[in-house]
């Protein structure tokens, strides 16, 4: 099957299309027919060798994707073939099919586009973790986001205004 391959940590310009074997899901994994994959700052850092973890090369980049479940491991009870899902994984999203842990996947409602779903988990999860777990932000506090132009910054504004109930967003 076709996939984008990273053979060295020299950045996005050196990624190339290649052929790999279709991955097989382990007991707690699902195999996904990828319909959309995000291109995030984390992916750019990963293929440039600037992220805190470096997978062995060659590898298929792509930390977030969405699609249709094709197969499930023997321990998976939450998902079944045909389910629409979004997932996060360290690698694999830039391929026709990828595997992901079932615990790192969410079911998509019918009205959610694959393209939108492929960009939500990391951005909103990172913003939520930063605001709630690290900053311990409280309702009715003022949230000041200095970098609201990227995915995590926009998600921080969205989490602050809607999910967290903060009234003042600066």
Beta strands, then each sheet from edge to edge (+ up, - down):
strand 1: 2-5
strand 2: 16-19
strand 3: 29-37
strand 4: 64-72
strand 5: 84-88
strand 6: 97-101
strand 7: 105-107
sheet 1: 1+ 2-
sheet 2: 6+ 3- 4+ 5- 7+
end
